[in-house]
Amino acid sequence: MQATRKSEMNEDLKSLPLPELQAKLGSSPDGLSQVEAQKRLAQYGPNEIAEKRANPFLKFLSYFWGPIPWMIEAAVILSALVRHWPDFFIILVLLLANAAVGFWEEYQAGNAIAALKAQLAIRARIRRDGKWSSVAARELVPGDLIRLRLGDIVPADAACWRATRWKWISRR
């Protein structure tokens, strides 16, 4: 429901001219008040894309699905049918070890990526209550004034209100 409300609002706001957009969002050159920003954060939610986490057990089982694991599983079944138990156990242990190692490596890589995301969390310079401050990009709300400088990552969908000191430097 909340995602639908966000996308509907987004479509409405994209087509408005800047003066109407400012009026609709209740924005001003001093930015939003902190109280209004908190209300909007509660209403629209954080400025982030929800990340879906996979079930670890299902992820582990996925290492037994595919052409190569199927061949190895067929070898395990054939070894059991002919009652060649040493081959059965060796192949079964190798199949389980392969799945365990693959799962563990992917789990560790996922943890490393999560740590990098936390370390590199985007921050935004915004104006609230007439003062510039730095907040996490996830705390941006519709109507916030964002200050962008050369090289900054744009932390959210935005409309350009005013640009100052633009200068093209030619290197010939």
TAPERA-V15961 format. One record per helix or strand of 3 or more residues. SS is the DSSP state (alpha for helix, beta for strand). FROM is the first residue (numbers start at 1). TO is the last residue. Records with the same first field share a line. If there is no record, write none. Layout:
SS->FROM-TO ; FROM-TO
This chain:
alpha->2-14 ; 18-25 ; 34-44 ; 56-64 ; 67-81 ; 85-119 ; 137-139
beta->123-128 ; 131-136 ; 145-147
